[in-house]
Amino acid sequence: MISADAIRGYVDLMVLSLLRRGPSYAYELAQRITDVSGSEYAIKQTTLYSAVKRLESGGLVVASPGVSPSGKPRTYYSITDDGLAHVALKTEEWRHTKTVVDRFVDQQPEGGTP
């Protein structure tokens, strides 16, 4: 299981990446995050709601009222054009960050044995 601390800075990127596929509501986003992570990360509802509110206030997603198939009201979130641009920027940043961190993790200790 991946700790919340290890993934904290990438929750927004995960949410925006999922919303590129189409509008979704919070519970569905949480389920998709668990599914895509192979059940190695389960987002807390409070973390998810904080993320979508932050993304909404930043103009990266918009919220709109909707109704579930059972008739229950839901708030659906959709990615904006600014959100799409942000995903591209943050994806490149993630790839660069991962490359740099991998250099440290993959280096051999002095003497050549792990």
C-alpha positions as CSV (number, residue, x, y, z in Angstrom):
1,M,0.0,0.0,0.0
2,I,1.4,3.4,-1.0
3,S,1.3,6.0,1.9
4,A,-0.6,9.2,1.5
5,D,2.7,11.1,2.2
6,A,4.4,9.5,-0.8
7,I,1.7,10.5,-3.2
8,R,0.4,13.8,-1.7
9,G,1.9,16.1,-4.4
10,Y,0.4,14.0,-7.2
11,V,-3.3,13.7,-6.2
12,D,-4.3,16.7,-8.4
13,L,-2.5,15.1,-11.4
14,M,-4.2,11.8,-10.8
15,V,-7.7,13.4,-10.6
16,L,-7.1,15.6,-13.7
17,S,-5.7,12.6,-15.6
18,L,-8.9,10.7,-14.9
19,L,-11.1,13.6,-15.8
20,R,-9.5,13.7,-19.3
21,R,-11.6,10.6,-20.1
22,G,-14.8,12.5,-19.2
23,P,-16.8,14.0,-16.4
24,S,-17.0,12.1,-13.1
25,Y,-18.3,12.5,-9.5
26,A,-16.2,12.2,-6.4
27,Y,-17.1,8.6,-5.3
28,E,-16.5,7.4,-8.8
29,L,-13.1,9.2,-8.9
30,A,-12.2,7.5,-5.6
31,Q,-13.1,4.1,-7.0
32,R,-11.2,4.7,-10.2
33,I,-8.1,5.8,-8.3
34,T,-8.2,2.6,-6.3
35,D,-8.7,0.5,-9.5
36,V,-6.0,2.2,-11.5
37,S,-3.5,1.9,-8.7
38,G,-4.2,-1.8,-8.5
39,S,-5.6,-1.3,-5.0
40,E,-2.1,0.0,-3.8
41,Y,-3.6,3.4,-3.0
42,A,-7.0,4.3,-1.7
43,I,-7.7,8.0,-1.5
44,K,-9.5,9.4,1.5
45,Q,-12.8,11.2,0.7
46,T,-11.5,14.3,2.5
47,T,-8.4,14.3,0.5
48,L,-10.3,13.9,-2.7
49,Y,-12.9,16.6,-1.9
50,S,-10.0,19.0,-1.0
51,A,-8.4,18.2,-4.3
52,V,-11.5,18.8,-6.5
53,K,-12.3,22.0,-4.6
54,R,-8.7,23.3,-5.1
55,L,-8.8,22.3,-8.8
56,E,-12.2,24.1,-9.2
57,S,-11.0,27.3,-7.5
58,G,-7.9,27.2,-9.8
59,G,-10.1,27.0,-12.9
60,L,-8.8,23.5,-13.8
61,V,-12.1,21.8,-13.3
62,V,-15.7,22.9,-13.3
63,A,-18.5,21.4,-11.2
64,S,-22.0,20.9,-12.5
65,P,-25.1,19.3,-11.0
66,G,-26.2,16.0,-12.3
67,V,-28.4,13.0,-11.3
68,S,-27.3,9.4,-10.8
69,P,-29.2,6.6,-12.6
70,S,-31.0,6.0,-9.3
71,G,-32.2,9.7,-9.3
72,K,-29.8,10.9,-6.5
73,P,-28.3,14.3,-7.1
74,R,-24.6,14.4,-7.7
75,T,-21.9,16.9,-8.5
76,Y,-20.0,16.0,-11.7
77,Y,-16.5,17.4,-12.3
78,S,-15.1,18.1,-15.8
79,I,-11.7,19.2,-16.8
80,T,-11.2,22.6,-18.5
81,D,-8.8,23.6,-21.2
82,D,-6.6,25.1,-18.5
83,G,-6.8,21.8,-16.7
84,L,-5.7,19.9,-19.8
85,A,-2.7,22.3,-20.2
86,H,-1.9,21.8,-16.5
87,V,-1.9,18.0,-16.9
88,A,0.6,18.3,-19.7
89,L,2.9,20.5,-17.7
90,K,2.6,18.4,-14.5
91,T,3.1,15.1,-16.4
92,E,6.3,16.4,-17.8
93,E,7.4,17.6,-14.4
94,W,6.6,14.2,-12.9
95,R,8.7,12.4,-15.6
96,H,11.6,14.7,-14.9
97,T,11.2,14.3,-11.1
98,K,11.1,10.5,-11.4
99,T,14.2,10.5,-13.5
100,V,16.1,12.6,-11.0
101,V,14.9,10.5,-8.0
102,D,15.7,7.3,-9.8
103,R,19.3,8.4,-10.2
104,F,19.6,8.4,-6.4
105,V,17.6,5.3,-5.8
106,D,19.4,3.3,-8.5
107,Q,23.0,4.4,-7.7
108,Q,25.3,1.8,-6.3
109,P,26.8,2.4,-2.9
110,E,30.6,3.0,-2.7
111,G,32.3,-0.4,-3.0
112,G,29.8,-1.5,-5.7
113,T,27.5,-3.8,-3.6
114,P,24.0,-2.8,-2.4
